[in-house]
C-alpha cells in the first residue's frame, strides 16, 4: 500500500511545503514517513496540560524543490524568533486502495531536532517537532477522511 503525504509548516515569515505527486511522474515523493505521537508522563496529573503531541517526519531529496524546502527546514531549526508554527499533515492512499486518510492541524509546534544525512544513496532528512508546553490538547484538529 502506498501512502502519500502533504505537509505544510506555516510561520509568520515563510511556509514550507512538501506536496505529494501521488505516484504521477516521479514515484518518489519527498516525504517517506510520518509519526504522530501522543506523549505523556506516567505520573501526569492533568491530561489536557501534562501531555504533548510529538511529530516526526522523514524524507528524502530528489528534486531542486525538495532541496529548497529542506533548506527552509534547516533554517527553521535554528530560528530564535519565528519558533512556533502551524503544521498541517495529510496522509492518504490512492483511490484504488483502501483509504486510510488522515488530516492533522497542530498549532504551536517547534523543532526539537533536525538531521540531514548524506550518503551514496542520496540525501535524507528527519525533523522532530513537539507542541509548545502547556498547549491545550483540545485545540488539536485531527480528522479521519
N, CA, C and O atoms as CSV, one atom per row, in Angstrom:
chain,resi,resn,atom,element,x,y,z
A,1,UNK,N,N,0.842,-1.172,0.000
A,1,UNK,CA,C,0.000,0.000,0.000
A,1,UNK,C,C,0.892,1.242,0.000
A,1,UNK,O,O,1.810,1.356,0.813
A,2,UNK,N,N,0.623,2.144,-0.892
A,2,UNK,CA,C,1.362,3.405,-0.971
A,2,UNK,C,C,0.636,4.476,-0.178
A,2,UNK,O,O,-0.558,4.707,-0.367
A,3,UNK,N,N,1.365,5.119,0.704
A,3,UNK,CA,C,0.817,6.239,1.457
A,3,UNK,C,C,1.535,7.497,0.998
A,3,UNK,O,O,2.761,7.529,0.893
A,4,UNK,N,N,0.755,8.524,0.730
A,4,UNK,CA,C,1.281,9.796,0.259
A,4,UNK,C,C,1.029,10.857,1.324
A,4,UNK,O,O,0.111,10.737,2.134
A,5,UNK,N,N,1.857,11.893,1.310
A,5,UNK,CA,C,1.771,12.933,2.335
A,5,UNK,C,C,1.842,14.316,1.709
A,5,UNK,O,O,2.609,14.560,0.777
A,6,UNK,N,N,1.029,15.209,2.242
A,6,UNK,CA,C,1.175,16.631,2.005
A,6,UNK,C,C,1.489,17.245,3.357
A,6,UNK,O,O,0.750,17.038,4.320
A,7,UNK,N,N,2.576,17.998,3.439
A,7,UNK,CA,C,2.995,18.610,4.692
A,7,UNK,C,C,3.217,20.096,4.448
A,7,UNK,O,O,3.930,20.485,3.522
A,8,UNK,N,N,2.596,20.924,5.293
A,8,UNK,CA,C,2.782,22.370,5.242
A,8,UNK,C,C,3.130,22.854,6.645
A,8,UNK,O,O,2.429,22.545,7.608
A,9,UNK,N,N,4.203,23.606,6.753
A,9,UNK,CA,C,4.627,24.194,8.016
A,9,UNK,C,C,4.611,25.703,7.810
A,9,UNK,O,O,5.413,26.245,7.050
A,10,UNK,N,N,3.680,26.380,8.501
A,10,UNK,CA,C,3.467,27.816,8.279
A,10,UNK,C,C,3.956,28.631,9.458
A,10,UNK,O,O,3.623,28.357,10.611
A,11,UNK,N,N,4.748,29.631,9.145
A,11,UNK,CA,C,5.204,30.583,10.147
A,11,UNK,C,C,4.849,31.984,9.713
A,11,UNK,O,O,4.190,32.175,8.691
A,12,UNK,N,N,5.280,32.965,10.485
A,12,UNK,CA,C,4.969,34.356,10.136
A,12,UNK,C,C,5.841,34.856,8.996
A,12,UNK,O,O,5.485,35.823,8.323
A,13,UNK,N,N,6.996,34.199,8.768
A,13,UNK,CA,C,7.930,34.660,7.739
A,13,UNK,C,C,7.848,33.870,6.439
A,13,UNK,O,O,8.035,34.429,5.359
A,14,UNK,N,N,7.567,32.566,6.540
A,14,UNK,CA,C,7.552,31.748,5.329
A,14,UNK,C,C,6.709,30.492,5.531
A,14,UNK,O,O,6.156,30.254,6.605
A,15,UNK,N,N,6.629,29.716,4.492
A,15,UNK,CA,C,5.874,28.466,4.514
A,15,UNK,C,C,6.743,27.387,3.884
A,15,UNK,O,O,7.401,27.617,2.869
A,16,UNK,N,N,6.737,26.211,4.495
A,16,UNK,CA,C,7.491,25.066,3.999
A,16,UNK,C,C,6.475,24.060,3.482
A,16,UNK,O,O,5.551,23.685,4.204
A,17,UNK,N,N,6.639,23.614,2.222
A,17,UNK,CA,C,5.658,22.723,1.601
A,17,UNK,C,C,6.317,21.506,0.983
A,17,UNK,O,O,7.261,21.624,0.202
A,18,UNK,N,N,5.817,20.353,1.336
A,18,UNK,CA,C,6.156,19.107,0.652
A,18,UNK,C,C,4.827,18.531,0.176
A,18,UNK,O,O,4.036,18.039,0.980
A,19,UNK,N,N,4.584,18.590,-1.124
A,19,UNK,CA,C,3.312,18.158,-1.704
A,19,UNK,C,C,3.542,16.894,-2.523
A,19,UNK,O,O,4.432,16.846,-3.372
A,20,UNK,N,N,2.733,15.875,-2.261
A,20,UNK,CA,C,2.879,14.592,-2.955
A,20,UNK,C,C,2.470,14.714,-4.413
A,20,UNK,O,O,1.564,15.470,-4.764
A,21,UNK,N,N,3.166,13.943,-5.262
A,21,UNK,CA,C,2.734,13.865,-6.664
A,21,UNK,C,C,1.872,12.624,-6.881
A,21,UNK,O,O,1.483,12.337,-8.013
A,22,UNK,N,N,1.567,11.881,-5.811
A,22,UNK,CA,C,0.680,10.722,-5.830
A,22,UNK,C,C,1.064,9.697,-6.884
A,22,UNK,O,O,0.202,9.102,-7.531
A,23,UNK,N,N,2.358,9.497,-7.050
A,23,UNK,CA,C,2.813,8.467,-7.969
A,23,UNK,C,C,2.799,8.865,-9.429
A,23,UNK,O,O,3.064,8.031,-10.295
A,24,UNK,N,N,2.493,10.122,-9.725
A,24,UNK,CA,C,2.469,10.597,-11.111
A,24,UNK,C,C,3.850,11.110,-11.480
A,24,UNK,O,O,4.399,11.964,-10.784
A,25,UNK,N,N,4.408,10.609,-12.546
A,25,UNK,CA,C,5.751,11.033,-12.938
A,25,UNK,C,C,6.781,10.385,-12.037
A,25,UNK,O,O,6.984,9.172,-12.090
A,26,UNK,N,N,7.430,11.182,-11.213
A,26,UNK,CA,C,8.424,10.670,-10.275
A,26,UNK,C,C,7.697,9.989,-9.114
A,26,UNK,O,O,6.976,10.648,-8.365
A,27,UNK,N,N,7.881,8.688,-8.964
A,27,UNK,CA,C,7.189,7.935,-7.919
A,27,UNK,C,C,7.760,8.179,-6.531
A,27,UNK,O,O,7.196,7.721,-5.538
A,28,UNK,N,N,8.842,8.875,-6.456
A,28,UNK,CA,C,9.492,9.076,-5.169
A,28,UNK,C,C,9.154,10.447,-4.603
A,28,UNK,O,O,9.748,11.454,-4.988
A,29,UNK,N,N,8.191,10.475,-3.683
A,29,UNK,CA,C,7.845,11.719,-3.010
A,29,UNK,C,C,8.899,12.061,-1.980
A,29,UNK,O,O,9.626,11.186,-1.510
A,30,UNK,N,N,8.984,13.331,-1.629
A,30,UNK,CA,C,9.978,13.776,-0.655
A,30,UNK,C,C,9.704,13.200,0.738
A,30,UNK,O,O,10.639,12.787,1.424
A,31,UNK,N,N,8.447,13.169,1.162
A,31,UNK,CA,C,8.113,12.658,2.496
A,31,UNK,C,C,7.956,11.144,2.412
A,31,UNK,O,O,7.165,10.640,1.614
A,32,UNK,N,N,8.707,10.425,3.231
A,32,UNK,CA,C,8.673,8.961,3.212
A,32,UNK,C,C,7.966,8.364,4.415
A,32,UNK,O,O,7.504,7.225,4.346
A,33,UNK,N,N,7.867,9.101,5.521
A,33,UNK,CA,C,7.206,8.577,6.715
A,33,UNK,C,C,6.823,9.722,7.645
A,33,UNK,O,O,7.509,10.742,7.714
A,34,UNK,N,N,5.707,9.533,8.361
A,34,UNK,CA,C,5.259,10.487,9.368
A,34,UNK,C,C,4.844,9.692,10.597
A,34,UNK,O,O,4.114,8.707,10.494
A,35,UNK,N,N,5.316,10.128,11.758
A,35,UNK,CA,C,4.897,9.505,13.012
A,35,UNK,C,C,4.220,10.573,13.859
A,35,UNK,O,O,4.785,11.641,14.096
A,36,UNK,N,N,3.009,10.281,14.313
A,36,UNK,CA,C,2.222,11.159,15.167
A,36,UNK,C,C,2.150,10.479,16.524
A,36,UNK,O,O,1.665,9.352,16.626
A,37,UNK,N,N,2.631,11.151,17.572
A,37,UNK,CA,C,2.696,10.512,18.887
A,37,UNK,C,C,2.078,11.407,19.949
A,37,UNK,O,O,2.441,12.575,20.085
A,38,UNK,N,N,1.136,10.839,20.700
A,38,UNK,CA,C,0.586,11.493,21.879
A,38,UNK,C,C,1.427,11.031,23.049
A,38,UNK,O,O,1.453,9.839,23.356
A,39,UNK,N,N,2.119,11.953,23.710
A,39,UNK,CA,C,3.109,11.587,24.710
A,39,UNK,C,C,2.780,12.238,26.048
A,39,UNK,O,O,2.601,13.453,26.132
A,40,UNK,N,N,2.704,11.416,27.095
A,40,UNK,CA,C,2.506,11.954,28.435
A,40,UNK,C,C,3.335,11.149,29.424
A,40,UNK,O,O,3.609,9.967,29.213
A,41,UNK,N,N,3.727,11.806,30.498
A,41,UNK,CA,C,4.452,11.117,31.558
A,41,UNK,C,C,3.501,10.167,32.276
A,41,UNK,O,O,2.294,10.404,32.332
A,42,UNK,N,N,4.049,9.107,32.815
A,42,UNK,CA,C,3.219,8.146,33.536
A,42,UNK,C,C,2.576,8.757,34.777
A,42,UNK,O,O,1.535,8.289,35.239
A,43,UNK,N,N,3.193,9.795,35.309
A,43,UNK,CA,C,2.647,10.419,36.513
A,43,UNK,C,C,1.931,11.739,36.213
A,43,UNK,O,O,1.859,12.608,37.083
A,44,UNK,N,N,1.405,11.901,35.004
A,44,UNK,CA,C,0.735,13.158,34.655
A,44,UNK,C,C,-0.511,13.346,35.517
A,44,UNK,O,O,-1.201,12.386,35.862
A,45,UNK,N,N,-0.779,14.606,35.854
A,45,UNK,CA,C,-1.901,14.925,36.731
A,45,UNK,C,C,-3.053,15.588,35.983
A,45,UNK,O,O,-4.194,15.561,36.444
A,46,UNK,N,N,-2.761,16.169,34.853
A,46,UNK,CA,C,-3.782,16.861,34.079
A,46,UNK,C,C,-3.639,16.426,32.632
A,46,UNK,O,O,-2.700,16.824,31.943
A,47,UNK,N,N,-4.564,15.617,32.181
A,47,UNK,CA,C,-4.474,15.009,30.855
A,47,UNK,C,C,-4.393,16.063,29.746
A,47,UNK,O,O,-3.718,15.857,28.737
A,48,UNK,N,N,-5.068,17.168,29.935
A,48,UNK,CA,C,-5.096,18.185,28.886
A,48,UNK,C,C,-3.840,19.052,28.878
A,48,UNK,O,O,-3.520,19.647,27.849
A,49,UNK,N,N,-3.127,19.141,29.982
A,49,UNK,CA,C,-1.973,20.043,30.071
A,49,UNK,C,C,-0.638,19.317,30.223
A,49,UNK,O,O,0.399,19.867,29.854
A,50,UNK,N,N,-0.641,18.088,30.763
A,50,UNK,CA,C,0.609,17.391,31.041
A,50,UNK,C,C,1.043,16.460,29.914
A,50,UNK,O,O,1.964,15.661,30.085
A,51,UNK,N,N,0.407,16.557,28.810
A,51,UNK,CA,C,0.762,15.709,27.673
A,51,UNK,C,C,1.071,16.608,26.480
A,51,UNK,O,O,0.707,17.784,26.453
A,52,UNK,N,N,1.748,16.027,25.501
A,52,UNK,CA,C,2.020,16.815,24.303
A,52,UNK,C,C,2.016,15.914,23.082
A,52,UNK,O,O,2.100,14.689,23.169
A,53,UNK,N,N,1.917,16.569,21.959
A,53,UNK,CA,C,1.959,15.889,20.681
A,53,UNK,C,C,3.378,16.024,20.140
A,53,UNK,O,O,3.986,17.093,20.196
A,54,UNK,N,N,3.882,14.926,19.623
A,54,UNK,CA,C,5.201,14.906,19.013
A,54,UNK,C,C,5.046,14.342,17.610
A,54,UNK,O,O,4.375,13.327,17.425
A,55,UNK,N,N,5.649,14.978,16.628
A,55,UNK,CA,C,5.565,14.551,15.236
A,55,UNK,C,C,6.979,14.402,14.681
A,55,UNK,O,O,7.821,15.287,14.833
A,56,UNK,N,N,7.216,13.271,14.039
A,56,UNK,CA,C,8.486,13.029,13.354
A,56,UNK,C,C,8.195,12.847,11.871
A,56,UNK,O,O,7.346,12.040,11.492
A,57,UNK,N,N,8.897,13.592,11.041
A,57,UNK,CA,C,8.728,13.487,9.590
A,57,UNK,C,C,10.079,13.111,8.991
A,57,UNK,O,O,11.100,13.738,9.271
A,58,UNK,N,N,10.057,12.070,8.161
A,58,UNK,CA,C,11.265,11.635,7.463
A,58,UNK,C,C,11.056,11.813,5.973
A,58,UNK,O,O,9.940,11.684,5.469
A,59,UNK,N,N,12.138,12.110,5.273
A,59,UNK,CA,C,12.017,12.296,3.835
A,59,UNK,C,C,13.353,12.210,3.138
A,59,UNK,O,O,14.391,11.936,3.741
A,60,UNK,N,N,13.284,12.456,1.836
A,60,UNK,CA,C,14.495,12.437,1.017
A,60,UNK,C,C,14.380,13.510,-0.048
A,60,UNK,O,O,13.280,13.936,-0.401
A,61,UNK,N,N,15.504,13.933,-0.545
A,61,UNK,CA,C,15.528,14.993,-1.540
A,61,UNK,C,C,15.949,14.425,-2.887
A,61,UNK,O,O,17.033,13.860,-3.032
A,62,UNK,N,N,15.063,14.590,-3.873
A,62,UNK,CA,C,15.350,14.149,-5.233
A,62,UNK,C,C,15.292,15.282,-6.250
A,62,UNK,O,O,15.836,15.161,-7.347
A,63,UNK,N,N,14.635,16.383,-5.889
A,63,UNK,CA,C,14.443,17.479,-6.836
A,63,UNK,C,C,14.986,18.783,-6.251
A,63,UNK,O,O,15.264,18.876,-5.056
A,64,UNK,N,N,15.131,19.781,-7.115
A,64,UNK,CA,C,15.562,21.102,-6.652
A,64,UNK,C,C,14.584,21.657,-5.625
A,64,UNK,O,O,14.996,22.275,-4.643
A,65,UNK,N,N,13.282,21.435,-5.848
A,65,UNK,CA,C,12.275,21.920,-4.902
A,65,UNK,C,C,12.443,21.247,-3.540
A,65,UNK,O,O,12.334,21.911,-2.509
A,66,UNK,N,N,12.708,19.938,-3.521
A,66,UNK,CA,C,12.938,19.231,-2.258
A,66,UNK,C,C,14.086,19.874,-1.484
A,66,UNK,O,O,13.985,20.084,-0.275
A,67,UNK,N,N,15.185,20.189,-2.190
A,67,UNK,CA,C,16.347,20.797,-1.536
A,67,UNK,C,C,16.025,22.203,-1.024
A,67,UNK,O,O,16.510,22.595,0.037
A,68,UNK,N,N,15.213,22.966,-1.761
A,68,UNK,CA,C,14.813,24.297,-1.306
A,68,UNK,C,C,14.001,24.198,-0.020
A,68,UNK,O,O,14.216,24.966,0.917
A,69,UNK,N,N,13.064,23.247,0.021
A,69,UNK,CA,C,12.222,23.090,1.205
A,69,UNK,C,C,13.039,22.548,2.381
A,69,UNK,O,O,12.799,22.930,3.526
A,70,UNK,N,N,14.002,21.661,2.108
A,70,UNK,CA,C,14.900,21.182,3.164
A,70,UNK,C,C,15.715,22.330,3.742
A,70,UNK,O,O,15.945,22.385,4.950
A,71,UNK,N,N,16.147,23.238,2.893
A,71,UNK,CA,C,16.882,24.412,3.350
A,71,UNK,C,C,16.030,25.241,4.308
A,71,UNK,O,O,16.530,25.745,5.314
A,72,UNK,N,N,14.748,25.378,3.995
A,72,UNK,CA,C,13.836,26.105,4.884
A,72,UNK,C,C,13.701,25.384,6.225
A,72,UNK,O,O,13.666,26.029,7.273
A,73,UNK,N,N,13.624,24.041,6.198
A,73,UNK,CA,C,13.565,23.276,7.454
A,73,UNK,C,C,14.817,23.531,8.295
A,73,UNK,O,O,14.731,23.779,9.498
A,74,UNK,N,N,15.977,23.467,7.645
A,74,UNK,CA,C,17.237,23.687,8.359
A,74,UNK,C,C,17.272,25.082,8.975
A,74,UNK,O,O,17.710,25.247,10.114
A,75,UNK,N,N,16.817,26.077,8.234
A,75,UNK,CA,C,16.805,27.440,8.766
A,75,UNK,C,C,15.826,27.573,9.928
A,75,UNK,O,O,16.123,28.246,10.915
A,76,UNK,N,N,14.653,26.929,9.816
A,76,UNK,CA,C,13.680,26.989,10.910
A,76,UNK,C,C,14.254,26.331,12.171
A,76,UNK,O,O,14.009,26.808,13.279
A,77,UNK,N,N,15.005,25.253,12.013
A,77,UNK,CA,C,15.529,24.524,13.170
A,77,UNK,C,C,16.456,25.384,14.034
A,77,UNK,O,O,16.644,25.097,15.216
A,78,UNK,N,N,17.028,26.424,13.454
A,78,UNK,CA,C,17.927,27.292,14.223
A,78,UNK,C,C,17.313,28.663,14.517
A,78,UNK,O,O,17.976,29.526,15.092
A,79,UNK,N,N,16.063,28.866,14.131
A,79,UNK,CA,C,15.370,30.140,14.367
A,79,UNK,C,C,15.250,30.444,15.858
A,79,UNK,O,O,15.150,29.534,16.681
A,80,UNK,N,N,15.260,31.712,16.190
A,80,UNK,CA,C,15.001,32.135,17.563
A,80,UNK,C,C,13.800,33.070,17.654
A,80,UNK,O,O,13.341,33.379,18.754
A,81,UNK,N,N,13.282,33.530,16.503
A,81,UNK,CA,C,12.163,34.470,16.554
A,81,UNK,C,C,10.847,33.849,16.060
A,81,UNK,O,O,9.807,34.055,16.685
A,82,UNK,N,N,10.872,33.114,14.980
A,82,UNK,CA,C,9.650,32.526,14.404
A,82,UNK,C,C,9.619,31.029,14.759
A,82,UNK,O,O,9.553,30.168,13.881
A,83,UNK,N,N,9.668,30.750,16.051
A,83,UNK,CA,C,9.868,29.389,16.533
A,83,UNK,C,C,8.605,28.537,16.405
A,83,UNK,O,O,8.664,27.425,15.881
A,84,UNK,N,N,7.469,29.044,16.876
A,84,UNK,CA,C,6.224,28.264,16.913
A,84,UNK,C,C,5.468,28.406,15.604
A,84,UNK,O,O,5.229,29.512,15.119
A,85,UNK,N,N,5.097,27.263,15.045
A,85,UNK,CA,C,4.443,27.264,13.737
A,85,UNK,C,C,3.243,26.330,13.710
A,85,UNK,O,O,3.060,25.486,14.588
A,86,UNK,N,N,2.435,26.509,12.679
A,86,UNK,CA,C,1.298,25.615,12.439
A,86,UNK,C,C,1.735,24.541,11.459
A,86,UNK,O,O,2.274,24.840,10.394
A,87,UNK,N,N,1.500,23.292,11.826
A,87,UNK,CA,C,1.875,22.158,10.983
A,87,UNK,C,C,0.597,21.462,10.537
A,87,UNK,O,O,-0.234,21.064,11.354
A,88,UNK,N,N,0.458,21.324,9.218
A,88,UNK,CA,C,-0.678,20.604,8.637
A,88,UNK,C,C,-0.142,19.391,7.898
A,88,UNK,O,O,0.769,19.496,7.077
A,89,UNK,N,N,-0.725,18.234,8.205
A,89,UNK,CA,C,-0.294,16.988,7.582
A,89,UNK,C,C,-1.510,16.271,7.037
A,89,UNK,O,O,-2.505,16.100,7.740
A,90,UNK,N,N,-1.432,15.853,5.785
A,90,UNK,CA,C,-2.434,14.977,5.183
A,90,UNK,C,C,-1.731,13.684,4.800
A,90,UNK,O,O,-0.716,13.706,4.104
A,91,UNK,N,N,-2.266,12.570,5.248
A,91,UNK,CA,C,-1.749,11.250,4.877
A,91,UNK,C,C,-2.889,10.528,4.165
A,91,UNK,O,O,-4.004,10.465,4.681
A,92,UNK,N,N,-2.611,9.982,2.981
A,92,UNK,CA,C,-3.698,9.373,2.213
A,92,UNK,C,C,-3.156,8.316,1.262
A,92,UNK,O,O,-1.963,8.273,0.961
A,93,UNK,N,N,-4.060,7.470,0.799
A,93,UNK,CA,C,-3.738,6.467,-0.202
A,93,UNK,C,C,-4.405,6.871,-1.507
A,93,UNK,O,O,-5.164,7.839,-1.550
A,94,UNK,N,N,-4.121,6.129,-2.569
A,94,UNK,CA,C,-4.761,6.429,-3.851
A,94,UNK,C,C,-6.192,5.918,-3.847
A,94,UNK,O,O,-6.578,5.153,-2.963
A,95,UNK,N,N,-6.967,6.330,-4.813
A,95,UNK,CA,C,-8.372,5.931,-4.908
A,95,UNK,C,C,-8.529,4.427,-5.061
A,95,UNK,O,O,-9.550,3.875,-4.650
A,96,UNK,N,N,-7.552,3.756,-5.638
A,96,UNK,CA,C,-7.659,2.325,-5.903
A,96,UNK,C,C,-7.339,1.461,-4.691
A,96,UNK,O,O,-7.478,0.240,-4.758
A,97,UNK,N,N,-6.920,2.057,-3.602
A,97,UNK,CA,C,-6.518,1.307,-2.434
A,97,UNK,C,C,-7.457,1.599,-1.270
A,97,UNK,O,O,-8.240,2.548,-1.314
A,98,UNK,N,N,-7.372,0.779,-0.236
A,98,UNK,CA,C,-8.147,1.064,0.968
A,98,UNK,C,C,-7.746,2.429,1.493
A,98,UNK,O,O,-6.564,2.701,1.698
A,99,UNK,N,N,-8.723,3.278,1.707
A,99,UNK,CA,C,-8.455,4.649,2.092
A,99,UNK,C,C,-8.168,4.731,3.587
A,99,UNK,O,O,-9.011,4.357,4.401
A,100,UNK,N,N,-6.995,5.213,3.949
A,100,UNK,CA,C,-6.651,5.424,5.354
A,100,UNK,C,C,-6.273,6.888,5.573
A,100,UNK,O,O,-5.281,7.194,6.234
A,101,UNK,N,N,-7.059,7.760,5.023
A,101,UNK,CA,C,-6.724,9.181,5.032
A,101,UNK,C,C,-6.869,9.803,6.419
A,101,UNK,O,O,-7.789,9.487,7.173
A,102,UNK,N,N,-5.926,10.703,6.732
A,102,UNK,CA,C,-5.926,11.444,7.984
A,102,UNK,C,C,-5.510,12.884,7.699
A,102,UNK,O,O,-4.736,13.161,6.783
A,103,UNK,N,N,-6.046,13.785,8.509
A,103,UNK,CA,C,-5.616,15.180,8.476
A,103,UNK,C,C,-5.301,15.607,9.902
A,103,UNK,O,O,-6.066,15.348,10.831
A,104,UNK,N,N,-4.170,16.259,10.052
A,104,UNK,CA,C,-3.770,16.806,11.336
A,104,UNK,C,C,-3.506,18.293,11.153
A,104,UNK,O,O,-2.913,18.703,10.155
A,105,UNK,N,N,-3.939,19.093,12.102
A,105,UNK,CA,C,-3.570,20.507,12.132
A,105,UNK,C,C,-3.136,20.827,13.549
A,105,UNK,O,O,-3.923,20.732,14.490
A,106,UNK,N,N,-1.886,21.205,13.689
A,106,UNK,CA,C,-1.272,21.377,15.004
A,106,UNK,C,C,-0.666,22.769,15.114
A,106,UNK,O,O,0.233,23.123,14.351
A,107,UNK,N,N,-1.156,23.552,16.057
A,107,UNK,CA,C,-0.615,24.889,16.300
A,107,UNK,C,C,0.471,24.823,17.359
A,107,UNK,O,O,0.522,23.882,18.151
A,108,UNK,N,N,1.328,25.814,17.369
A,108,UNK,CA,C,2.334,25.934,18.414
A,108,UNK,C,C,3.400,24.852,18.372
A,108,UNK,O,O,3.921,24.454,19.414
A,109,UNK,N,N,3.728,24.375,17.179
A,109,UNK,CA,C,4.757,23.346,17.046
A,109,UNK,C,C,6.129,24.003,16.912
A,109,UNK,O,O,6.269,25.061,16.298
A,110,UNK,N,N,7.137,23.359,17.497
A,110,UNK,CA,C,8.506,23.847,17.364
A,110,UNK,C,C,9.428,22.682,17.047
A,110,UNK,O,O,9.099,21.526,17.312
A,111,UNK,N,N,10.572,22.992,16.484
A,111,UNK,CA,C,11.545,21.981,16.076
A,111,UNK,C,C,12.392,21.564,17.270
A,111,UNK,O,O,13.018,22.401,17.920
A,112,UNK,N,N,12.407,20.256,17.557
A,112,UNK,CA,C,13.276,19.713,18.602
A,112,UNK,C,C,14.612,19.310,17.985
A,112,UNK,O,O,15.672,19.688,18.484
A,113,UNK,N,N,14.557,18.547,16.906
A,113,UNK,CA,C,15.766,18.061,16.230
A,113,UNK,C,C,15.573,18.106,14.726
A,113,UNK,O,O,14.475,17.875,14.219
A,114,UNK,N,N,16.642,18.404,14.027
A,114,UNK,CA,C,16.638,18.334,12.568
A,114,UNK,C,C,17.939,17.680,12.133
A,114,UNK,O,O,19.016,18.071,12.585
A,115,UNK,N,N,17.844,16.679,11.253
A,115,UNK,CA,C,19.016,15.934,10.800
A,115,UNK,C,C,18.984,15.793,9.288
A,115,UNK,O,O,17.931,15.532,8.706
A,116,UNK,N,N,20.127,15.963,8.656
A,116,UNK,CA,C,20.300,15.638,7.242
A,116,UNK,C,C,21.411,14.610,7.147
A,116,UNK,O,O,22.450,14.746,7.794
A,117,UNK,N,N,21.192,13.581,6.339
A,117,UNK,CA,C,22.196,12.540,6.119
A,117,UNK,C,C,22.559,12.511,4.643
A,117,UNK,O,O,21.688,12.507,3.774
A,118,UNK,N,N,23.849,12.491,4.378
A,118,UNK,CA,C,24.351,12.444,3.011
A,118,UNK,C,C,25.077,11.123,2.817
A,118,UNK,O,O,26.006,10.805,3.560
A,119,UNK,N,N,24.652,10.349,1.813
A,119,UNK,CA,C,25.300,9.057,1.554
A,119,UNK,C,C,25.310,8.798,0.053
A,119,UNK,O,O,24.825,9.613,-0.732
A,120,UNK,N,N,25.865,7.655,-0.336
A,120,UNK,CA,C,25.869,7.268,-1.750
A,120,UNK,C,C,24.453,7.091,-2.289
A,120,UNK,O,O,24.213,7.225,-3.488
A,121,UNK,N,N,23.519,6.789,-1.390
A,121,UNK,CA,C,22.125,6.575,-1.799
A,121,UNK,C,C,21.327,7.865,-1.916
A,121,UNK,O,O,20.172,7.843,-2.340
A,122,UNK,N,N,21.932,8.988,-1.545
A,122,UNK,CA,C,21.240,10.262,-1.659
A,122,UNK,C,C,21.187,11.009,-0.340
A,122,UNK,O,O,21.909,10.692,0.605
A,123,UNK,N,N,20.317,12.006,-0.296
A,123,UNK,CA,C,20.179,12.871,0.868
A,123,UNK,C,C,18.837,12.590,1.531
A,123,UNK,O,O,17.794,12.601,0.877
A,124,UNK,N,N,18.876,12.339,2.833
A,124,UNK,CA,C,17.643,12.135,3.594
A,124,UNK,C,C,17.609,13.149,4.738
A,124,UNK,O,O,18.629,13.729,5.111
A,125,UNK,N,N,16.406,13.345,5.282
A,125,UNK,CA,C,16.262,14.265,6.401
A,125,UNK,C,C,15.238,13.731,7.382
A,125,UNK,O,O,14.400,12.893,7.048
A,126,UNK,N,N,15.329,14.240,8.607
A,126,UNK,CA,C,14.344,13.926,9.638
A,126,UNK,C,C,14.166,15.162,10.496
A,126,UNK,O,O,15.141,15.781,10.922
A,127,UNK,N,N,12.913,15.517,10.748
A,127,UNK,CA,C,12.614,16.619,11.654
A,127,UNK,C,C,11.685,16.090,12.737
A,127,UNK,O,O,10.696,15.414,12.456
A,128,UNK,N,N,12.023,16.411,13.976
A,128,UNK,CA,C,11.210,16.035,15.129
A,128,UNK,C,C,10.655,17.329,15.709
A,128,UNK,O,O,11.402,18.253,16.032
A,129,UNK,N,N,9.337,17.378,15.835
A,129,UNK,CA,C,8.664,18.573,16.328
A,129,UNK,C,C,7.781,18.209,17.515
A,129,UNK,O,O,7.322,17.074,17.637
A,130,UNK,N,N,7.554,19.174,18.376
A,130,UNK,CA,C,6.648,18.980,19.505
A,130,UNK,C,C,5.821,20.243,19.679
A,130,UNK,O,O,6.174,21.322,19.203
A,131,UNK,N,N,4.712,20.067,20.376
A,131,UNK,CA,C,3.859,21.202,20.631
A,131,UNK,C,C,4.366,21.976,21.844
A,131,UNK,O,O,4.906,21.396,22.786
A,132,UNK,N,N,4.189,23.263,21.805
A,132,UNK,CA,C,4.667,24.149,22.878
A,132,UNK,C,C,4.123,23.664,24.226
A,132,UNK,O,O,3.005,23.152,24.302
A,133,UNK,N,N,4.913,23.827,25.279
A,133,UNK,CA,C,4.456,23.415,26.610
A,133,UNK,C,C,3.155,24.111,26.992
A,133,UNK,O,O,2.923,25.267,26.638
A,134,UNK,N,N,2.332,23.401,27.702
A,134,UNK,CA,C,1.039,23.898,28.198
A,134,UNK,C,C,0.054,24.246,27.097
A,134,UNK,O,O,-0.892,24.999,27.329
A,135,UNK,N,N,0.263,23.709,25.903
A,135,UNK,CA,C,-0.700,23.916,24.829
A,135,UNK,C,C,-1.862,22.960,25.049
A,135,UNK,O,O,-1.647,21.776,25.310
A,136,UNK,N,N,-3.073,23.451,24.949
A,136,UNK,CA,C,-4.237,22.603,25.219
A,136,UNK,C,C,-4.426,21.578,24.103
A,136,UNK,O,O,-4.489,21.928,22.924
A,137,UNK,N,N,-4.512,20.319,24.490
A,137,UNK,CA,C,-4.698,19.248,23.518
A,137,UNK,C,C,-6.040,19.342,22.812
A,137,UNK,O,O,-6.189,18.835,21.700
A,138,UNK,N,N,-7.015,19.979,23.436
A,138,UNK,CA,C,-8.322,20.115,22.803
A,138,UNK,C,C,-8.272,21.030,21.586
A,138,UNK,O,O,-9.212,21.050,20.793
A,139,UNK,N,N,-7.181,21.791,21.427
A,139,UNK,CA,C,-7.037,22.676,20.268
A,139,UNK,C,C,-6.525,21.947,19.026
A,139,UNK,O,O,-6.469,22.539,17.948
A,140,UNK,N,N,-6.157,20.691,19.156
A,140,UNK,CA,C,-5.626,19.920,18.034
A,140,UNK,C,C,-6.766,19.485,17.130
A,140,UNK,O,O,-7.809,19.025,17.596
A,141,UNK,N,N,-6.555,19.637,15.841
A,141,UNK,CA,C,-7.547,19.185,14.866
A,141,UNK,C,C,-7.045,17.880,14.258
A,141,UNK,O,O,-5.978,17.836,13.646
A,142,UNK,N,N,-7.820,16.835,14.433
A,142,UNK,CA,C,-7.486,15.510,13.925
A,142,UNK,C,C,-8.729,14.988,13.239
A,142,UNK,O,O,-9.799,14.924,13.845
A,143,UNK,N,N,-8.596,14.616,11.986
A,143,UNK,CA,C,-9.769,14.244,11.212
A,143,UNK,C,C,-9.498,12.995,10.381
A,143,UNK,O,O,-8.480,12.892,9.697
A,144,UNK,N,N,-10.420,12.061,10.454
A,144,UNK,CA,C,-10.395,10.910,9.557
A,144,UNK,C,C,-11.234,11.283,8.355
A,144,UNK,O,O,-12.374,11.723,8.500
A,145,UNK,N,N,-10.671,11.106,7.157
A,145,UNK,CA,C,-11.446,11.462,5.963
A,145,UNK,C,C,-11.559,10.301,5.021
A,145,UNK,O,O,-12.178,10.421,3.964
